[in-house]
Amino acid sequence: MDAILSLRDVAKSYGGVKALTSGTLDLYPGCVTVLLGENGAGKSTLVKIMTGIVRADSGTISLNGAPIAITSPDQARDLGISAIFQEAVLFDELSVAENIFITGRPTRARLPGIRTVDWAVMNSRARTVLARLDPSIDPGVRLKRLSVAQRHLVQIARALSNEARIIIMDEPTAALSLCEAEQLFAITRSLRDEGRAILFISHKFEEVFELCDRYAVFRDGAGVGQGELEGIGRDRLVNMMVGRAIDQIFPKLDVPIGDEVLRVEALGRSLEFEDVSFSLRRGEILGVYGLIGAGRSEVMEALFGLHPAHRGRIVLEGKPVRINSPQEAIGLGIALVPEDRQSQGAHLKLPIRDNITMPSLQRFRTGPFLSRRKQRAESSVFATALGVKMSGLDQRVDELSGGNQQKVVIAKWLATQPRVLILDEPTKGIDVGAKAQVHRLMGEMVAKGVSVIMVSSELPEILGMADRIMVMRRGRVRGVLDRSQATASAIVGLATDA
């Protein structure tokens, strides 16, 4: 079988930074190919070149064996290439049908030389495409009323409406529940069986081996291997990704657990969570697990003062406290790394230096002035500790890969020197090498006496890192398991009442 799309030695630089040095990839019809690589390996740049967002500096691209140049997103679409991004490129105030046909809307002649949108035809076509994916989605409803999973289906519908032969899925399950992810997998398999070539980007190995037929691995801006997935084990793929063996993705340190630091009693917030009680001790990692809608993030936002609780009591170091704002939480030594790094975690247009030091600027004052020297020294320490791949501390955060943006957000809150560190999905969208770095850093923090609350929807992470595990369902605590008691079936059973 011949490849439908081939890239050879594709390169791209931004100023003096080489984002891609030798991108090599083959996509085959009727195959799901996983693209693996650490954050900063060149995956995002390769996708931008394939979809016409940026142009390659050198290298060759062939479609059905014929050389082509992809110069714009419109041309990529005309060639049958479409992408479904983790951060959905959709418009909340437009209807589902308008989002599906955001380009190439059906029109009809009203007067000589004047054409208008044919709304009836557009809605009819949208309904036909959606019938293959989720017939319950109304093409006339505004997009903002849809769930995250349904938004992904709208992106797939857009690709199908363009008769895409090559579909790129960039971390499509990052914000989906297990059931929603299974629905997406079923749709992906049906697209594959129709003969479409699928490029699937994911950091979750359980997804890779469940769904994909082939693999391609990038490291440091270059393709380092590709082929059939059958017979290739996880360890081999990890070794190709990072250039070294990772023996322990979850480096759990044996840290003595100290006295109680935080106690939460019957915490409640109307329509979000109710009667939430738990404790946290010095040097402990408390894992919090639950399916989407369980109320995990809402409880953590209440503890940080983003959306204060309506009821209940918070006791810190033996003293009752009220937390009505993030400023109060920071003053009490509580820090929150939010799940949504794009809108809540980072100031994307500001440099790495300013992002890392922003919550703790008072420490860098010399009289009425800000000491840039102290600020750079502090931000350098944390950026280095987390392995942020950057051209320098003055680089803007929006120029970094998603995983490196997440590292900057974690560094920002570690720099506040917290007593209680809340990590909400800390390794979401981060590759396996970076996950090990974050987990190792968590171990170092608790060894220094910091108490950690880790919210995660990844069972291996919860089982690998947590000392105790609190399971939530529908806004309530369903149980707390010690590490010795915790199994995947016990945790899922509490989360689903199975």
PyMOL commands that set and color helices and strands:
alter all, ss='L'
color gray80, all
select helices_A, chain A and resi 43-50+73-78+96-100+119-131+143-145+148-161+178-193+205-211+234-242+296-303+326-331+341-345+352-364+372-385+397-399+402-414+432-447+459-465+488-496
alter helices_A, ss='H'
color red, helices_A
select strands_A, chain A and resi 5-14+17-27+32-36+58-63+66-68+81-84+107-111+114-117+166-170+197-201+214-219+222-228+260-269+273-281+285-289+311-316+319-321+334-337+365-366+369-370+420-424+451-455+468-473+476-482
alter strands_A, ss='S'
color yellow, strands_A
deselect
rebuild
show_as cartoon
